[in-house]
């Protein structure tokens, strides 16, 4: 069974790399990541993958 992880950054100048490394270190085998503002609650990828 896959262990899911989710990484998010707020701006295009930021990268997901460090979050993804940390999630993999914790055992996540499938990681979803997106660039969405923290002000907005619109996070389509998170909503799509949430149980």
mmJSON file of the N, C-alpha and C atoms, coordinates in Angstrom:
{"data_MODEL":{"atom_site":{
"group_PDB":["ATOM","ATOM","ATOM","ATOM","ATOM","ATOM","ATOM","ATOM","ATOM","ATOM","ATOM","ATOM","ATOM","ATOM","ATOM","ATOM","ATOM","ATOM","ATOM","ATOM","ATOM","ATOM","ATOM","ATOM","ATOM","ATOM","ATOM","ATOM","ATOM","ATOM","ATOM","ATOM","ATOM","ATOM","ATOM","ATOM","ATOM","ATOM","ATOM","ATOM","ATOM","ATOM","ATOM","ATOM","ATOM","ATOM","ATOM","ATOM","ATOM","ATOM","ATOM","ATOM","ATOM","ATOM","ATOM","ATOM","ATOM","ATOM","ATOM","ATOM","ATOM","ATOM","ATOM","ATOM","ATOM","ATOM","ATOM","ATOM","ATOM","ATOM","ATOM","ATOM","ATOM","ATOM","ATOM","ATOM","ATOM","ATOM","ATOM","ATOM","ATOM","ATOM","ATOM","ATOM","ATOM","ATOM","ATOM","ATOM","ATOM","ATOM","ATOM","ATOM","ATOM","ATOM","ATOM","ATOM","ATOM","ATOM","ATOM","ATOM","ATOM","ATOM","ATOM","ATOM","ATOM","ATOM","ATOM","ATOM","ATOM","ATOM","ATOM","ATOM","ATOM","ATOM","ATOM","ATOM","ATOM","ATOM","ATOM","ATOM","ATOM","ATOM","ATOM","ATOM","ATOM","ATOM","ATOM","ATOM","ATOM","ATOM","ATOM","ATOM","ATOM","ATOM","ATOM","ATOM","ATOM","ATOM","ATOM","ATOM","ATOM","ATOM","ATOM","ATOM","ATOM","ATOM","ATOM","ATOM","ATOM","ATOM","ATOM","ATOM","ATOM"],
"id":[1,2,3,4,5,6,7,8,9,10,11,12,13,14,15,16,17,18,19,20,21,22,23,24,25,26,27,28,29,30,31,32,33,34,35,36,37,38,39,40,41,42,43,44,45,46,47,48,49,50,51,52,53,54,55,56,57,58,59,60,61,62,63,64,65,66,67,68,69,70,71,72,73,74,75,76,77,78,79,80,81,82,83,84,85,86,87,88,89,90,91,92,93,94,95,96,97,98,99,100,101,102,103,104,105,106,107,108,109,110,111,112,113,114,115,116,117,118,119,120,121,122,123,124,125,126,127,128,129,130,131,132,133,134,135,136,137,138,139,140,141,142,143,144,145,146,147,148,149,150,151,152,153],
"type_symbol":["N","C","C","N","C","C","N","C","C","N","C","C","N","C","C","N","C","C","N","C","C","N","C","C","N","C","C","N","C","C","N","C","C","N","C","C","N","C","C","N","C","C","N","C","C","N","C","C","N","C","C","N","C","C","N","C","C","N","C","C","N","C","C","N","C","C","N","C","C","N","C","C","N","C","C","N","C","C","N","C","C","N","C","C","N","C","C","N","C","C","N","C","C","N","C","C","N","C","C","N","C","C","N","C","C","N","C","C","N","C","C","N","C","C","N","C","C","N","C","C","N","C","C","N","C","C","N","C","C","N","C","C","N","C","C","N","C","C","N","C","C","N","C","C","N","C","C","N","C","C","N","C","C"],
"label_atom_id":["N","CA","C","N","CA","C","N","CA","C","N","CA","C","N","CA","C","N","CA","C","N","CA","C","N","CA","C","N","CA","C","N","CA","C","N","CA","C","N","CA","C","N","CA","C","N","CA","C","N","CA","C","N","CA","C","N","CA","C","N","CA","C","N","CA","C","N","CA","C","N","CA","C","N","CA","C","N","CA","C","N","CA","C","N","CA","C","N","CA","C","N","CA","C","N","CA","C","N","CA","C","N","CA","C","N","CA","C","N","CA","C","N","CA","C","N","CA","C","N","CA","C","N","CA","C","N","CA","C","N","CA","C","N","CA","C","N","CA","C","N","CA","C","N","CA","C","N","CA","C","N","CA","C","N","CA","C","N","CA","C","N","CA","C","N","CA","C","N","CA","C","N","CA","C","N","CA","C"],
"label_alt_id":[null,null,null,null,null,null,null,null,null,null,null,null,null,null,null,null,null,null,null,null,null,null,null,null,null,null,null,null,null,null,null,null,null,null,null,null,null,null,null,null,null,null,null,null,null,null,null,null,null,null,null,null,null,null,null,null,null,null,null,null,null,null,null,null,null,null,null,null,null,null,null,null,null,null,null,null,null,null,null,null,null,null,null,null,null,null,null,null,null,null,null,null,null,null,null,null,null,null,null,null,null,null,null,null,null,null,null,null,null,null,null,null,null,null,null,null,null,null,null,null,null,null,null,null,null,null,null,null,null,null,null,null,null,null,null,null,null,null,null,null,null,null,null,null,null,null,null,null,null,null,null,null,null],
"label_comp_id":["UNK","UNK","UNK","UNK","UNK","UNK","UNK","UNK","UNK","UNK","UNK","UNK","UNK","UNK","UNK","UNK","UNK","UNK","UNK","UNK","UNK","UNK","UNK","UNK","UNK","UNK","UNK","UNK","UNK","UNK","UNK","UNK","UNK","UNK","UNK","UNK","UNK","UNK","UNK","UNK","UNK","UNK","UNK","UNK","UNK","UNK","UNK","UNK","UNK","UNK","UNK","UNK","UNK","UNK","UNK","UNK","UNK","UNK","UNK","UNK","UNK","UNK","UNK","UNK","UNK","UNK","UNK","UNK","UNK","UNK","UNK","UNK","UNK","UNK","UNK","UNK","UNK","UNK","UNK","UNK","UNK","UNK","UNK","UNK","UNK","UNK","UNK","UNK","UNK","UNK","UNK","UNK","UNK","UNK","UNK","UNK","UNK","UNK","UNK","UNK","UNK","UNK","UNK","UNK","UNK","UNK","UNK","UNK","UNK","UNK","UNK","UNK","UNK","UNK","UNK","UNK","UNK","UNK","UNK","UNK","UNK","UNK","UNK","UNK","UNK","UNK","UNK","UNK","UNK","UNK","UNK","UNK","UNK","UNK","UNK","UNK","UNK","UNK","UNK","UNK","UNK","UNK","UNK","UNK","UNK","UNK","UNK","UNK","UNK","UNK","UNK","UNK","UNK"],
"label_asym_id":["A","A","A","A","A","A","A","A","A","A","A","A","A","A","A","A","A","A","A","A","A","A","A","A","A","A","A","A","A","A","A","A","A","A","A","A","A","A","A","A","A","A","A","A","A","A","A","A","A","A","A","A","A","A","A","A","A","A","A","A","A","A","A","A","A","A","A","A","A","A","A","A","A","A","A","A","A","A","A","A","A","A","A","A","A","A","A","A","A","A","A","A","A","A","A","A","A","A","A","A","A","A","A","A","A","A","A","A","A","A","A","A","A","A","A","A","A","A","A","A","A","A","A","A","A","A","A","A","A","A","A","A","A","A","A","A","A","A","A","A","A","A","A","A","A","A","A","A","A","A","A","A","A"],
"label_entity_id":["1","1","1","1","1","1","1","1","1","1","1","1","1","1","1","1","1","1","1","1","1","1","1","1","1","1","1","1","1","1","1","1","1","1","1","1","1","1","1","1","1","1","1","1","1","1","1","1","1","1","1","1","1","1","1","1","1","1","1","1","1","1","1","1","1","1","1","1","1","1","1","1","1","1","1","1","1","1","1","1","1","1","1","1","1","1","1","1","1","1","1","1","1","1","1","1","1","1","1","1","1","1","1","1","1","1","1","1","1","1","1","1","1","1","1","1","1","1","1","1","1","1","1","1","1","1","1","1","1","1","1","1","1","1","1","1","1","1","1","1","1","1","1","1","1","1","1","1","1","1","1","1","1"],
"label_seq_id":[1,1,1,2,2,2,3,3,3,4,4,4,5,5,5,6,6,6,7,7,7,8,8,8,9,9,9,10,10,10,11,11,11,12,12,12,13,13,13,14,14,14,15,15,15,16,16,16,17,17,17,18,18,18,19,19,19,20,20,20,21,21,21,22,22,22,23,23,23,24,24,24,25,25,25,26,26,26,27,27,27,28,28,28,29,29,29,30,30,30,31,31,31,32,32,32,33,33,33,34,34,34,35,35,35,36,36,36,37,37,37,38,38,38,39,39,39,40,40,40,41,41,41,42,42,42,43,43,43,44,44,44,45,45,45,46,46,46,47,47,47,48,48,48,49,49,49,50,50,50,51,51,51],
"pdbx_PDB_ins_code":[null,null,null,null,null,null,null,null,null,null,null,null,null,null,null,null,null,null,null,null,null,null,null,null,null,null,null,null,null,null,null,null,null,null,null,null,null,null,null,null,null,null,null,null,null,null,null,null,null,null,null,null,null,null,null,null,null,null,null,null,null,null,null,null,null,null,null,null,null,null,null,null,null,null,null,null,null,null,null,null,null,null,null,null,null,null,null,null,null,null,null,null,null,null,null,null,null,null,null,null,null,null,null,null,null,null,null,null,null,null,null,null,null,null,null,null,null,null,null,null,null,null,null,null,null,null,null,null,null,null,null,null,null,null,null,null,null,null,null,null,null,null,null,null,null,null,null,null,null,null,null,null,null],
"Cartn_x":[0.838,0.0,0.889,0.531,1.295,1.026,2.067,1.922,1.967,0.899,0.767,1.328,1.914,2.408,1.953,1.887,1.454,2.394,2.912,3.805,3.209,3.355,2.81,3.741,3.909,4.6,3.67,3.972,3.069,3.374,4.627,4.987,5.807,5.862,6.641,8.132,8.6,10.014,10.439,9.487,9.787,9.77,10.478,10.529,10.058,9.603,9.077,10.152,11.352,12.408,12.617,12.775,13.076,11.902,10.693,9.519,9.421,9.669,9.601,10.649,11.853,12.9,12.485,11.899,11.469,10.333,9.407,8.307,8.819,9.769,10.351,11.091,11.79,12.509,11.541,10.313,9.293,8.538,8.898,8.318,7.237,6.993,5.986,6.475,5.593,5.953,5.298,4.259,3.593,3.422,3.999,3.96,3.283,2.323,1.632,2.124,2.37,2.838,2.204,1.96,1.401,1.833,1.722,2.036,0.72,0.322,-0.923,-0.702,-1.317,-1.209,-1.768,-1.154,-1.661,-2.937,-3.187,-4.398,-5.612,-5.429,-6.529,-6.72,-7.963,-8.21,-8.416,-8.168,-8.301,-7.02,-7.077,-5.945,-6.473,-6.629,-7.298,-6.632,-5.333,-4.649,-4.892,-4.853,-5.109,-6.541,-7.484,-8.888,-9.099,-8.393,-8.533,-8.002,-6.951,-6.304,-6.751,-7.471,-7.922,-8.975,-8.932,-9.925,-11.318],
"Cartn_y":[-1.177,0.0,1.248,2.22,3.455,4.366,5.022,6.049,7.392,8.16,9.41,10.583,11.526,12.763,13.942,15.111,16.319,17.456,18.123,19.265,20.463,21.652,22.861,24.033,24.847,26.124,27.222,28.451,29.564,30.316,30.389,31.219,30.44,30.958,30.313,30.318,31.238,31.298,30.226,29.56,28.511,27.154,26.197,24.849,23.821,22.706,21.628,20.637,20.783,19.785,19.354,20.305,19.966,19.235,19.709,19.024,17.602,17.439,16.104,15.17,15.667,14.854,14.417,15.345,15.014,13.992,14.153,13.195,11.806,11.734,10.431,9.811,10.65,10.156,9.581,10.065,9.57,8.365,7.946,6.733,6.923,8.152,8.379,7.805,7.081,6.483,7.192,7.964,8.765,10.17,11.163,12.538,13.425,14.177,15.157,16.525,17.398,18.735,19.773,20.939,22.017,23.366,24.36,25.742,26.5,26.788,27.498,28.46,29.604,30.598,30.068,30.445,30.077,30.814,31.919,32.703,31.985,31.357,30.671,29.269,28.849,27.475,26.563,27.085,26.294,25.5,24.256,23.365,22.124,22.227,21.153,19.78,19.753,18.455,17.818,18.607,18.082,17.565,18.314,17.888,16.612,16.518,15.373,14.097,14.204,13.017,12.684,13.585,13.333,12.238,11.382,10.301,10.82],
"Cartn_z":[0.0,0.0,0.0,-0.826,-0.937,0.256,0.719,1.746,1.028,1.148,0.421,1.202,0.468,1.056,0.217,0.834,0.14,0.493,-0.518,-0.328,-1.047,-0.424,-1.037,-0.778,-1.788,-1.647,-2.138,-1.718,-2.007,-3.293,-3.658,-4.8,-5.814,-7.012,-8.071,-7.771,-6.928,-6.587,-5.602,-4.977,-4.016,-4.7,-4.105,-4.681,-3.656,-4.165,-3.323,-2.88,-3.373,-3.191,-1.739,-0.831,0.563,1.201,0.952,1.497,0.96,-0.329,-0.922,-0.322,-0.103,0.528,1.929,2.688,4.042,4.036,3.105,3.008,2.639,1.716,1.344,2.533,3.302,4.484,5.518,5.527,6.449,5.889,4.675,4.121,3.071,2.655,1.617,0.296,-0.368,-1.633,-2.808,-2.543,-3.571,-3.0,-3.687,-3.197,-4.226,-3.745,-4.567,-4.143,-5.11,-4.783,-5.677,-5.104,-5.912,-5.367,-6.231,-5.869,-5.781,-4.551,-4.3,-3.145,-3.205,-2.155,-0.841,0.265,1.58,1.929,1.271,1.517,0.95,-0.176,-0.858,-0.293,-0.182,0.231,-0.971,-2.164,-3.384,-3.609,-3.272,-3.478,-4.176,-5.495,-6.236,-6.108,-6.102,-6.007,-4.642,-3.589,-2.254,-2.141,-2.647,-2.603,-3.432,-4.54,-5.435,-4.8,-3.988,-3.439,-2.026,-1.364,0.007,0.023,1.05,1.127,1.409],
"occupancy":[1.0,1.0,1.0,1.0,1.0,1.0,1.0,1.0,1.0,1.0,1.0,1.0,1.0,1.0,1.0,1.0,1.0,1.0,1.0,1.0,1.0,1.0,1.0,1.0,1.0,1.0,1.0,1.0,1.0,1.0,1.0,1.0,1.0,1.0,1.0,1.0,1.0,1.0,1.0,1.0,1.0,1.0,1.0,1.0,1.0,1.0,1.0,1.0,1.0,1.0,1.0,1.0,1.0,1.0,1.0,1.0,1.0,1.0,1.0,1.0,1.0,1.0,1.0,1.0,1.0,1.0,1.0,1.0,1.0,1.0,1.0,1.0,1.0,1.0,1.0,1.0,1.0,1.0,1.0,1.0,1.0,1.0,1.0,1.0,1.0,1.0,1.0,1.0,1.0,1.0,1.0,1.0,1.0,1.0,1.0,1.0,1.0,1.0,1.0,1.0,1.0,1.0,1.0,1.0,1.0,1.0,1.0,1.0,1.0,1.0,1.0,1.0,1.0,1.0,1.0,1.0,1.0,1.0,1.0,1.0,1.0,1.0,1.0,1.0,1.0,1.0,1.0,1.0,1.0,1.0,1.0,1.0,1.0,1.0,1.0,1.0,1.0,1.0,1.0,1.0,1.0,1.0,1.0,1.0,1.0,1.0,1.0,1.0,1.0,1.0,1.0,1.0,1.0],
"B_iso_or_equiv":[0.0,0.0,0.0,0.0,0.0,0.0,0.0,0.0,0.0,0.0,0.0,0.0,0.0,0.0,0.0,0.0,0.0,0.0,0.0,0.0,0.0,0.0,0.0,0.0,0.0,0.0,0.0,0.0,0.0,0.0,0.0,0.0,0.0,0.0,0.0,0.0,0.0,0.0,0.0,0.0,0.0,0.0,0.0,0.0,0.0,0.0,0.0,0.0,0.0,0.0,0.0,0.0,0.0,0.0,0.0,0.0,0.0,0.0,0.0,0.0,0.0,0.0,0.0,0.0,0.0,0.0,0.0,0.0,0.0,0.0,0.0,0.0,0.0,0.0,0.0,0.0,0.0,0.0,0.0,0.0,0.0,0.0,0.0,0.0,0.0,0.0,0.0,0.0,0.0,0.0,0.0,0.0,0.0,0.0,0.0,0.0,0.0,0.0,0.0,0.0,0.0,0.0,0.0,0.0,0.0,0.0,0.0,0.0,0.0,0.0,0.0,0.0,0.0,0.0,0.0,0.0,0.0,0.0,0.0,0.0,0.0,0.0,0.0,0.0,0.0,0.0,0.0,0.0,0.0,0.0,0.0,0.0,0.0,0.0,0.0,0.0,0.0,0.0,0.0,0.0,0.0,0.0,0.0,0.0,0.0,0.0,0.0,0.0,0.0,0.0,0.0,0.0,0.0],
"pdbx_formal_charge":[null,null,null,null,null,null,null,null,null,null,null,null,null,null,null,null,null,null,null,null,null,null,null,null,null,null,null,null,null,null,null,null,null,null,null,null,null,null,null,null,null,null,null,null,null,null,null,null,null,null,null,null,null,null,null,null,null,null,null,null,null,null,null,null,null,null,null,null,null,null,null,null,null,null,null,null,null,null,null,null,null,null,null,null,null,null,null,null,null,null,null,null,null,null,null,null,null,null,null,null,null,null,null,null,null,null,null,null,null,null,null,null,null,null,null,null,null,null,null,null,null,null,null,null,null,null,null,null,null,null,null,null,null,null,null,null,null,null,null,null,null,null,null,null,null,null,null,null,null,null,null,null,null],
"auth_seq_id":[1,1,1,2,2,2,3,3,3,4,4,4,5,5,5,6,6,6,7,7,7,8,8,8,9,9,9,10,10,10,11,11,11,12,12,12,13,13,13,14,14,14,15,15,15,16,16,16,17,17,17,18,18,18,19,19,19,20,20,20,21,21,21,22,22,22,23,23,23,24,24,24,25,25,25,26,26,26,27,27,27,28,28,28,29,29,29,30,30,30,31,31,31,32,32,32,33,33,33,34,34,34,35,35,35,36,36,36,37,37,37,38,38,38,39,39,39,40,40,40,41,41,41,42,42,42,43,43,43,44,44,44,45,45,45,46,46,46,47,47,47,48,48,48,49,49,49,50,50,50,51,51,51],
"auth_comp_id":["UNK","UNK","UNK","UNK","UNK","UNK","UNK","UNK","UNK","UNK","UNK","UNK","UNK","UNK","UNK","UNK","UNK","UNK","UNK","UNK","UNK","UNK","UNK","UNK","UNK","UNK","UNK","UNK","UNK","UNK","UNK","UNK","UNK","UNK","UNK","UNK","UNK","UNK","UNK","UNK","UNK","UNK","UNK","UNK","UNK","UNK","UNK","UNK","UNK","UNK","UNK","UNK","UNK","UNK","UNK","UNK","UNK","UNK","UNK","UNK","UNK","UNK","UNK","UNK","UNK","UNK","UNK","UNK","UNK","UNK","UNK","UNK","UNK","UNK","UNK","UNK","UNK","UNK","UNK","UNK","UNK","UNK","UNK","UNK","UNK","UNK","UNK","UNK","UNK","UNK","UNK","UNK","UNK","UNK","UNK","UNK","UNK","UNK","UNK","UNK","UNK","UNK","UNK","UNK","UNK","UNK","UNK","UNK","UNK","UNK","UNK","UNK","UNK","UNK","UNK","UNK","UNK","UNK","UNK","UNK","UNK","UNK","UNK","UNK","UNK","UNK","UNK","UNK","UNK","UNK","UNK","UNK","UNK","UNK","UNK","UNK","UNK","UNK","UNK","UNK","UNK","UNK","UNK","UNK","UNK","UNK","UNK","UNK","UNK","UNK","UNK","UNK","UNK"],
"auth_asym_id":["A","A","A","A","A","A","A","A","A","A","A","A","A","A","A","A","A","A","A","A","A","A","A","A","A","A","A","A","A","A","A","A","A","A","A","A","A","A","A","A","A","A","A","A","A","A","A","A","A","A","A","A","A","A","A","A","A","A","A","A","A","A","A","A","A","A","A","A","A","A","A","A","A","A","A","A","A","A","A","A","A","A","A","A","A","A","A","A","A","A","A","A","A","A","A","A","A","A","A","A","A","A","A","A","A","A","A","A","A","A","A","A","A","A","A","A","A","A","A","A","A","A","A","A","A","A","A","A","A","A","A","A","A","A","A","A","A","A","A","A","A","A","A","A","A","A","A","A","A","A","A","A","A"],
"auth_atom_id":["N","CA","C","N","CA","C","N","CA","C","N","CA","C","N","CA","C","N","CA","C","N","CA","C","N","CA","C","N","CA","C","N","CA","C","N","CA","C","N","CA","C","N","CA","C","N","CA","C","N","CA","C","N","CA","C","N","CA","C","N","CA","C","N","CA","C","N","CA","C","N","CA","C","N","CA","C","N","CA","C","N","CA","C","N","CA","C","N","CA","C","N","CA","C","N","CA","C","N","CA","C","N","CA","C","N","CA","C","N","CA","C","N","CA","C","N","CA","C","N","CA","C","N","CA","C","N","CA","C","N","CA","C","N","CA","C","N","CA","C","N","CA","C","N","CA","C","N","CA","C","N","CA","C","N","CA","C","N","CA","C","N","CA","C","N","CA","C","N","CA","C","N","CA","C","N","CA","C"],
"pdbx_PDB_model_num":[1,1,1,1,1,1,1,1,1,1,1,1,1,1,1,1,1,1,1,1,1,1,1,1,1,1,1,1,1,1,1,1,1,1,1,1,1,1,1,1,1,1,1,1,1,1,1,1,1,1,1,1,1,1,1,1,1,1,1,1,1,1,1,1,1,1,1,1,1,1,1,1,1,1,1,1,1,1,1,1,1,1,1,1,1,1,1,1,1,1,1,1,1,1,1,1,1,1,1,1,1,1,1,1,1,1,1,1,1,1,1,1,1,1,1,1,1,1,1,1,1,1,1,1,1,1,1,1,1,1,1,1,1,1,1,1,1,1,1,1,1,1,1,1,1,1,1,1,1,1,1,1,1]
}}}
